[in-house]
């Protein structure tokens, strides 16, 4: 059986990746393009069982919290400027930090485990180790980085 919350994260990851890929290469996406993109992902994707509330919370909260999240990532991974982190890996990190540490809508350890699972599905072993290290450092030193 598919996990509807995991599926929501996959869809959010796809949406956020597309928006940020577009931003890096073509400039800002307008709101109509973003809505069209979300609808296309939802129509085309085989993940019919997903937690709509979680998907919406992640996608809507990310633009508001992205700067704060990126500042946290820059502190946790000082040798890796944001622009040097693979876009997919960056989105996975952002989702985990948003969900588990900023919005507190998922237990921290679950958010980290989900990030590792997403990395296994959408990235590689080296990225998995990087993401695991960054999030492990965050959980150990949370009071320094999260207000």
Order of alpha helices (4+ residues) and beta strands (2+ residues): alpha-alpha-alpha-alpha-alpha-alpha-alpha
